[in-house]
Amino acid sequence: MSVAFSESARREFDALFSRYPDREAVILPALYIAQREFGYVSGEAVEYLAGLIGVSAARIEGVATFYTMYNRKPVGKYHVQICRNISCSLLGAEHLIEHVSRKLGVKPGQTTPDGKFTLSTAECLGSCGTAPVMQVNDDYHENLTQEKIDALLDRLP
């Protein structure tokens, strides 16, 4: 199986070169486009991007594995990431992770059998002032309680 951007994603990718004259500067936004387009950053996507950008696949792989925002394996329709860094942990993140794990029936790093939810922990979501924090896909949810999490997860179609 080979991967290729859709026409609209290819236009978005090509536009990056006018914004970022250094080819390597294109790697981060290109990885984001690839993840959005393919659902995650596969080995094939890494090779594809390397060819488009004109850098080694090892360079793309190094960036993709350094940043935790790039998923290297498929995730569910809703990627639930709960911060477990110091501020969130002090305010109950570990308890919330256990709660969500029980509610969804999966452990961190797993996806529900129906493919709806993937549960992950995040080392830091950068919102310490509103801890504990969780991200669902690209949306932040702050000052969490079990009740807030239950209401949020129950609303998702």
Secondary structure, DSSP 8 states (H G I E B T S, - for coil): ------HHHHHHHHHHHHH--SGGGGHHHHHHHHHHHHSS--HHHHHHHHHHHTS-HHHHHHHHHH-TTS-SS---SEEEEEE-SHHHHHTTHHHHHHHHHHHHT--TT-B-TTSSEEEEEES--S-GGG-S-EEETTEEE-S--HHHHHHHHHH--
